[in-house]
Structures are given as C-alpha cells and as structure tokens.
C-alpha cells in the first residue's frame, strides 16, 4: 500500500502580495507534490477565525485571524507520498530565522507571523482544512 495523502497548503497574504505564488507552487511540483486543486480567495475575518478555531485559546489567535484575512490567499490541495509530513518539511520551521536552508519559509518568510505558507499538521486536520476550502 502506498502512502499517498492529501494535505492543505495556503500561500499566505504576504507571499501573494509579493507575487510568489508561482515560485512556491514550483517548489511543490519539483518535489512531487501534485496540486490537485487551487483557488485564490480573500477570507473575511470571521472565516479566518473559523479556520483557525483550533488556536482560539492562544494569545496570537486574533492577530493570526487578522493577518490571514488581510489580503488574498491561495488555498491548494497537495497530493503525494506522505504529503502531510513532507509538506511540513518543505515549509520549514514556523520562524523563518530558524528554518532550514532551501525551505519555503527560509526563502520567503518575513517573520514568525508573516511566514508565507500554512500546511496541515496531521492527516485528520488536513481533511478538515481541505473541506473548509473545497467542500462546495
């Protein structure tokens, strides 16, 4: 049995604003993560709050919601071998200063908040997050 999984990836407002969509997509494609579906959308603060509900109790929650809804984002379903974990490796650490060389956040992240990309952290969350953006 192969470990083909799907995960959600978001290109965040800071990266969209800097026209990095094609560069970031190219990294996924080069690393055999297929972009099954993608869409550019602008979330409302309420939608961002719903999406990040798991972080509701954290001190950064409100800023996170404001940031995610501050401009257009690109939501993508990535598919590939061990996609959830592999995408997280490609993204690098949340803090771009601590991210490994050649990771997306090291290359494009501005700060711990404006770190250019989001990726699901588990298969279970990937399903929920994909449904959030792609269930019509």
C-alpha positions in Angstrom: 0.0 0.0 0.0 1.4 3.4 -0.9 1.2 6.4 1.4 -0.5 8.8 -1.0 -2.0 11.5 1.1 -3.6 14.9 0.6 -2.8 18.0 2.6 -3.9 21.6 2.6 -1.4 24.3 1.8 -2.1 28.0 1.9 0.1 30.7 0.3 -0.5 33.5 2.9 -1.2 37.2 2.2 2.5 38.3 2.5 3.6 35.9 -0.2 0.6 36.6 -2.5 1.3 40.3 -2.2 4.9 39.8 -3.2 3.9 37.7 -6.3 5.5 34.5 -5.0 2.6 32.1 -6.0 4.4 30.6 -9.0 7.7 30.2 -7.1 6.1 28.4 -4.2 3.9 26.2 -6.5 7.1 25.3 -8.4 8.7 24.0 -5.2 5.8 21.7 -4.5 5.8 20.4 -8.1 9.5 19.9 -8.2 9.2 17.8 -5.0 6.5 15.6 -6.5 3.6 17.1 -4.6 0.8 17.5 -7.1 -1.5 20.4 -6.9 -4.9 18.7 -7.2 -6.9 21.9 -6.8 -6.2 25.5 -6.0 -8.1 28.7 -5.6 -7.3 32.3 -4.8 -9.7 33.8 -2.2 -9.9 36.6 0.3 -11.3 35.4 3.6 -13.3 37.5 5.9 -12.1 37.8 9.5 -14.9 35.5 10.5 -13.9 32.9 8.0 -10.3 33.1 9.2 -11.5 32.8 12.8 -13.4 29.6 11.9 -10.4 28.2 10.0 -8.0 28.8 12.9 -10.5 27.8 15.6 -8.0 25.2 17.0 -5.8 28.1 18.1 -8.7 30.0 19.8 -7.2 29.9 23.2 -3.7 31.0 22.2 -2.6 34.6 22.6 -1.8 35.1 19.0 -5.2 34.0 17.7 -6.7 37.4 17.0 -3.5 38.6 15.1 -3.5 35.3 13.2 -7.1 35.8 12.0 -6.5 39.5 11.1 -3.4 38.5 9.2 -5.0 35.6 7.2 -7.9 37.9 6.2 -5.7 40.9 5.4 -5.4 40.0 1.7 -5.9 37.3 -0.9 -4.6 33.8 -0.2 -4.1 30.7 -2.4 -5.5 27.5 -0.9 -4.3 24.3 -2.5 -4.8 20.6 -2.1 -1.4 18.9 -2.4 -1.3 15.2 -3.1 1.7 12.9 -2.8 3.6 10.4 -0.8 3.4 11.2 2.9 2.1 14.6 1.8 1.3 16.0 5.3 4.8 15.4 6.8 6.6 16.1 3.5 4.9 19.5 3.0 5.8 20.5 6.6 9.4 19.6 5.8 9.3 21.7 2.6 7.8 24.6 4.5 10.4 24.6 7.3 10.1 25.9 10.9 7.4 28.5 11.7 10.1 31.1 12.4 11.9 31.7 9.1 15.1 32.6 11.0 15.1 29.0 12.4 14.0 27.3 9.2 16.5 25.1 7.3 18.1 26.4 4.1 16.1 26.0 0.9 12.8 25.6 2.8 9.9 27.8 1.7 9.9 29.8 4.9 13.7 30.3 4.9 13.5 31.5 1.3 10.4 33.7 1.5 9.2 34.1 5.1 9.4 37.6 6.6 8.7 36.9 10.2 7.2 34.3 12.5 3.8 35.8 11.7 4.4 36.5 8.0 5.9 33.2 7.2 4.4 32.9 3.7 2.8 29.4 3.9 0.5 27.2 6.0 0.3 23.4 5.9 -1.9 20.9 7.7 -0.2 19.4 10.7 -1.9 16.0 10.6 -4.0 13.8 8.3 -7.0 14.5 10.4 -6.6 18.2 10.2 -5.8 18.0 6.5 -9.2 16.5 5.9 -10.9 19.2 7.9 -8.9 22.0 6.3 -9.5 20.7 2.8 -13.2 20.5 3.5 -13.1 24.1 4.8 -11.9 25.4 1.5 -13.0 22.9 -1.1 -16.3 21.4 0.0 -18.9 23.1 -2.1 
